[in-house]
Amino acid sequence: MMRKLKLDELGRLSPSEYSKVIKIPVVVILDNIRSGANVGAFFRTADAFRIDRIILTGITPAPPHREILKTAIGASLSVEWEYVEEVTEAIRTFQRTHEVIGVEQTDVSIPVRRYVVDPKKKYALVFGNEVDGLSVSAIEMLHQCVEIMQYGTKHSLNVAVCGGIVIWHFAGPFLDRL
């Protein structure tokens, strides 16, 4: 018979242990995300997959925002983050050292499941506003765009759900090596 594991059986790191482990070379850049709940979900996902850090830009709320704290459930304390006013400034910081990948539907985006993640590279994943997506200024600076193919009536997923899928895809090859 199957049995649900108790929290102490999951083997999770303590916050002090987490601060000392190697993070994977993936940075998340949030371009004008409106919802603190969405930002909190990104923190929780970043913690789960040991993402290097989160960069908040524009109108994106920052901790200790009430909605972030509620959704992140402590992950805003374990994941490194910083605020940069302009998304273009954040992207420029990583252009030479990381593959900067936007998550957006464009005329040249490829399905995320077809994007081959190279564990010898570093990545910066850029996610856009819940209504408008990535800004044009951000898109102009990207190395590549990926999208999550959808087969229903809606044209997009919630940005935090999208973040979970894309981050999971990019983290996999790095986590397989831990």
C-alpha positions in Angstrom: 0.0 0.0 0.0 1.2 3.5 -0.9 2.0 5.9 2.0 2.4 9.6 1.9 5.8 10.8 3.2 5.9 13.0 6.3 7.8 16.3 6.1 10.8 15.0 8.0 11.1 12.1 5.6 11.6 14.3 2.5 15.2 15.0 3.2 15.0 18.8 2.5 17.8 21.1 3.4 17.6 23.5 6.3 17.8 27.2 5.4 21.4 27.3 6.6 22.3 24.2 4.6 20.6 25.7 1.5 22.6 28.9 1.8 25.8 26.8 1.5 25.0 24.5 -1.4 25.9 25.2 -5.0 23.1 26.8 -7.0 22.5 26.0 -10.6 23.6 28.6 -13.2 20.2 29.8 -14.0 19.0 33.3 -13.3 15.3 34.4 -13.5 14.5 38.0 -14.6 11.0 39.2 -14.0 9.9 42.0 -16.4 7.1 44.1 -14.8 5.2 41.3 -13.1 2.2 42.9 -11.4 1.1 40.2 -8.9 2.9 39.6 -5.6 1.4 36.1 -5.6 3.1 35.4 -8.9 6.4 36.7 -7.7 6.1 34.6 -4.5 5.5 31.5 -6.7 8.7 32.3 -8.6 10.6 32.4 -5.3 9.2 29.1 -4.3 10.0 27.5 -7.7 13.5 29.0 -7.6 14.1 27.5 -4.2 12.9 24.1 -5.3 15.3 23.9 -8.2 18.3 25.8 -6.6 18.1 28.7 -9.1 21.0 31.1 -8.7 18.9 34.2 -8.1 15.9 36.3 -9.1 16.1 39.8 -10.6 13.0 41.9 -10.1 12.5 44.8 -12.6 10.1 47.7 -13.1 6.8 47.4 -11.2 7.6 43.9 -10.0 6.9 43.9 -6.2 9.8 42.9 -3.9 10.0 41.2 -0.5 8.7 41.8 2.1 5.5 42.3 0.1 2.6 40.6 1.8 1.5 38.5 -1.2 5.0 37.4 -1.9 5.5 36.3 1.6 2.2 34.4 1.6 3.0 32.5 -1.6 6.7 32.0 -1.2 6.3 30.5 2.3 9.8 31.5 3.3 11.6 31.0 -0.1 12.1 34.8 -0.4 14.5 34.4 2.5 16.5 31.5 0.9 16.7 32.7 -2.7 19.0 35.5 -3.5 17.3 38.4 -5.3 17.9 42.0 -6.3 15.9 44.8 -7.8 17.0 46.5 -11.0 14.8 49.3 -12.3 15.0 48.6 -16.0 14.8 45.1 -17.5 17.2 46.1 -20.3 19.8 46.9 -17.6 19.2 43.5 -16.0 19.5 41.7 -19.4 22.7 43.7 -20.3 24.3 42.4 -17.1 24.0 38.8 -18.2 24.3 39.0 -22.1 28.0 38.1 -22.2 28.0 35.4 -19.6 24.6 33.7 -20.0 22.3 32.6 -22.8 19.5 35.1 -22.3 16.2 33.3 -23.1 12.9 35.0 -23.2 9.7 33.2 -22.6 7.3 34.7 -25.2 5.4 33.9 -28.3 7.3 35.4 -31.2 7.7 34.7 -34.9 11.0 32.8 -34.1 10.3 31.3 -30.7 10.7 27.5 -30.3 8.8 25.1 -28.1 10.5 24.9 -24.8 10.4 21.1 -24.9 12.6 21.2 -28.0 15.2 23.6 -26.5 18.3 21.6 -25.6 19.8 22.8 -22.4 23.6 22.6 -22.3 24.8 22.1 -18.7 28.1 23.7 -19.7 26.3 27.1 -20.2 24.7 29.6 -17.9 21.1 30.8 -18.6 19.1 33.9 -17.8 15.3 33.3 -18.2 13.2 36.4 -18.8 9.5 36.3 -18.0 7.1 39.2 -18.8 4.0 41.0 -17.5 0.8 39.0 -17.0 -1.1 41.1 -19.6 1.5 42.4 -22.0 4.2 39.7 -21.9 7.8 40.7 -22.4 8.5 44.3 -23.3 9.7 45.1 -26.9 13.0 46.5 -25.4 13.6 43.2 -23.6 12.8 41.1 -26.7 15.3 43.0 -28.8 18.1 42.0 -26.4 17.4 38.2 -26.2 19.5 35.4 -27.7 16.4 33.2 -28.1 12.8 32.9 -27.2 11.0 29.8 -26.1 7.3 29.2 -25.7 5.0 26.6 -24.1 2.9 25.1 -26.8 -0.8 25.2 -26.0 -3.7 23.3 -27.5 -6.9 24.9 -26.0 -8.6 28.2 -26.4 -6.5 30.4 -24.3 -3.4 32.2 -25.7 -1.3 32.0 -22.6 -0.7 30.4 -19.2 -0.4 32.2 -15.9 3.1 33.6 -15.7 3.9 31.6 -12.5 2.7 28.4 -14.0 4.8 29.1 -17.1 7.7 29.8 -14.8 7.4 26.5 -13.1 7.4 24.6 -16.4 10.3 26.5 -18.0 12.4 26.6 -14.9 11.9 22.8 -14.5 13.0 22.2 -18.1 16.1 24.3 -17.7 17.0 23.0 -14.3 16.8 19.3 -15.2 20.2 18.8 -16.8 22.0 20.6 -14.0 20.1 18.8 -11.2 20.8 15.5 -12.9 24.5 16.1 -12.1 24.0 16.8 -8.4 
